[in-house]
Amino acid sequence: MRNRALKCATWAITLGLIGCNSTPNNQQSAALPTDDQRVAALQIVDCLLPGQLRRLGNTSFLTPRRPTKTTASDCNIRGGEYTDFDRADYKTALKIWLPAANEGDSDAQVNVGEIFEKGIGGEPNYQAAIIWYQRAAEQGNTRAQFNMGALYEQGLGVEKDKLTALNWYRQAWGMPADSVIYQSVANNQQAALRQELSDKLSTQNNQLQLLKQQLKTMSAQLVEATKNAADNTTSKQQESLYNQQKAQLTQLRQWIKTLESEKVVSQQAISSLPKLRTVSASTVDVTEKPFNQTNQSLWANDVDFGKYYALIIGNQDYETITDLDTSKNDAQVMAKLLTERYGFETKLLINADRITLMETINALNDNLTDKDNLLIYYAGHGSRVISNDNEVGYWLPVNAAAPPNDTFWVANQFISNHLNRIQAKRVLVIADSCYSGLLSNSPSYLFLQNDTDKQWDYIKYKLERRARLLMTSGGDKPVLDSGGGQHSVFSKMLIDTLKANQQVLSAPALFSKIKPAIEQRAKQNNFLQVPEFKTIREAGHEVGDFFFVPLNK
């Protein structure tokens, strides 16, 4: 490894460590490039389409204007209108979606909820978001149900409750409450919560025992001090000590009272937990039936997984910032592996500039259907901009400049907005770059640690739901560009695991296999690197999953 290379530009070397750029304020970009109109046309906007002229008998009438999310170019072509506005303040978007939400449109209600969750004027209003999510969820809107689960999982606007979160996810998943899969995951969550509460109760009991013993000792000391005072044998110093002991004794009694109340709450919480259900499920190993490819649609065990596409991006040779060592090879090997081993139709971009990157992502919407799978793999420089309490991540194309000039950077929001628009049923983004975890602010994957990925009822449930998932080489920190021979640490483990795999493999299962190996290899290079796996809620995730289906060899 050469000087512990990172997937970050070397302009951010501070405190003796190689780091990524972290611009402390939102400085103005340099003058827009000559292709600024092409870039603006690719942005996703809140578009208000004109009403439709309809006829009923001899009467003509114009329907109300309809809000939609689309590109600025498409909005113009369809005769709609939109307003350019700062995404840090969603007042304009709220005006577009609120009328339809008040009329009961569930999709509009979810959009309004997400606007309040993101924050008008930069300040989130989770209580308002919950109100709108609840209205949409009651109409069966799966996106709203999933968002409710995410808020309960994180404890935003409501008391943190993973069991309630799981139940909302179950509804979004379209799974019955008595499903074997749901009960298995719920049992795991209940067992973990029960253990957590039991540990807390044990700690409270130990604390109470110590405090009561201390109370007994201090009470005896105070009795002795009172006796001395009655005998008029105390000095002023002893009298002061006596008063301090009285105050401490009063405070100690209050602590014991508070702790006993907390203990009662813990006991009630344990008692209120539902009893664990006994569940059993048979599993079917996919190797029992051969894999085959029919008209590019991948099948396994009589299950149609759909067609697979991949956009592979490897940015290595930068024009004005430090080059990387492994991104090009990582991308090329990944593209070859996905094509030959897993039947993907791949598009490989090496050293892509901003326009090429953005136009390619935009064009994905024209080629994919709601039965398809899409994997986007990015290896290259990453960066971030910190403005007040907001932190925004970026992918850096090869024509990116050093900060504060962020003109050619591609914001995470551009990527997530297009992922929401793309028709593909299942999308997985794999990002090997600094600050890649900033592409999503969603909680960790709740179903990650269960062992149900081999169950075919699990697979069938998941296949019916949209998936927008993110697997990253690290969270909001720098990551290694080397350390895996001719690959980065992350890509080395990812590629090796996919090469060795012989069965249908879910993205969570893949992540659980590579995460500890990546952390261990990074540690051997004296570096802390923690991969992440998240949902991308803002891109329309509906508790689906992504599956790798190897071809029959």
Secondary structure, DSSP 8 states (H G I E B T S, - for coil): --TT-BSS-GGG-BTTB----EESS-----S--TTHHHHHHTSEEEEEE---EEEETTEEEE---EEEEEEHHHHHHTT-B-----TT--HHHHHHHHHHHHTT-HHHHHHHHHHHHH-BTTB--HHHHHHHHHHHHHTT-HHHHHHHHHHHHHTSSS---HHHHHHHHHHHHT--TT-HHHHHHHHHHHHHHHHHHHHHHHHHHHHHHHHHHHHHHHHHHHHHHHHHHHTT---HHHHHHHHHHHHHHHHHHHHHHHHHHHHHHHHHHHHHS------------GGGS--EEETTEEEETTEEEEEEEEEEEE----SSS---SSHHHHHHHHHHHHHHHH--EEEEEES--HHHHHHHHHHHHHH--TT-EEEEEEES-EEEEEETTEEEEEE--TT---TT--TT-EEHHHHHHHHHH---SEEEEEEESTTGGGG----B-TTTT-S-TT-HHHHHHHHTS-EEEEEES-SSS--BS-EETTEEHHHHHHHHHHHH--S-EEHHHHHHHHHHHHHHHHHHTT-----EEEE-GGGT--S---EE-----
